Structure formats: C-alpha cells, structure tokens
C-alpha cells in the first residue's frame, strides 16, 4: 500500500484529509510544522507527501527542497488553497510532482495521490496551463554534447528516473533487473558529473528531456 504523509498548518482541514486518505493509503503521519515535517519525512520515508504551499517557517517549498536534497525518491504533491501561477511554478521548480487546489473532490484527491505514486505529474485542470506556459517560454539549453555521452539505454533510464519512477518501476518498464538500473544510473551520474538522483532529475528537467 502506498505510504502517504501530510504537511498542512490548517488542522481542521488536515483532519478531514486524514480521514479520507486513511481508507485508501498507509498514512504514516501528519504535521503542521515545517522543520518537524522535514525531520519526520526523512525518517519515515513515505512514497508521497501532500504539502501545503503557504505555512510559517518557509512553507512547502522549504519542505520539498530540503527533503529532496537527501531523499530524492520522495514524491511531493502540493495541496493548497492558492491557485496563483507564481505559487504553482515555484512548487514545481522546487521539485513537486503535481499541484492541486483544496477545492478538489475527495475521490479526485485519492486518484491524484495514486497517479503521483505511479510517476505521473498531476495538476488541477486550470493550473496545468501555467506550468506549460512557464516552461515552454524558457529557452532550450544545448544538450547534444552531454547526451552524446550516454548510451540509448542510459537515456531511457535517465528519463524514467527524472519522471519520478523508482528503480523497481524502471526495471519493470524496461524489463531489466534492479541491479542493472542501478548500474545505468551510476553511469549517467558519472558521465554528467552529477552526485544524486535529485540533481539528475533537475538536470533532465532543465534540459527538457523529461
């Protein structure tokens, strides 16, 4: 069962979400403090974290950035009352895999969590356009020379890892062993002079090959 953790400083709302999600997922916990959230997420290692954008102490961006520095496998879904483009873009740049508003229906939230856990990017309908517009307006970065260092299989693994897939999921999709996936990831990190899966995901996003 997918392991879920919640971070939100609106305790009444948090209570309702907990009740709804507990029927479908293994809810490991919920906190309303940014620093405590970072500590608990690192310790508990949930699959998906639902996190609010605006909270005292730095908000969701601080949680996402700090956790991904040490635990790049954790997937984040922003859940906020805000639908401001700047909030949506900031959270995606920080590393969140999706962004939905608190007006979402309970069954849609459950489905959003499942999709994020499966490696998809999820957005409330009107928010997806903000993300597309923001990233499509950025100049493409020349990557031919860097990509040329990678084998076709390494490129496949790179794209899947950057999309948030776990090693086990990559192995299943490509019909190879987990150990082989690990070897490919190590080779990609070495060739691109990166030090973690988090840096790899950022590199792929910045270079538009996700």
Protein Blocks (a to p, Z undefined) as FASTA:
>chain_A
ZZdddddfblklmmmmmmmmmmmmccfbdcfbfklmmmmmmmnopabdcddfbdghhijm
lmmmmmmmmmmmbccddddfbfcfklmmmmmmnopabdcdfkbcfklmmmmmmmmmnopa
cddfklmmmmmmmmmmpccddfklmmmmpcfklmmmmmmmmnopafklmmmmnopafklm
mmmmmmmmmmnopabfklmmmmmmmnopZZ
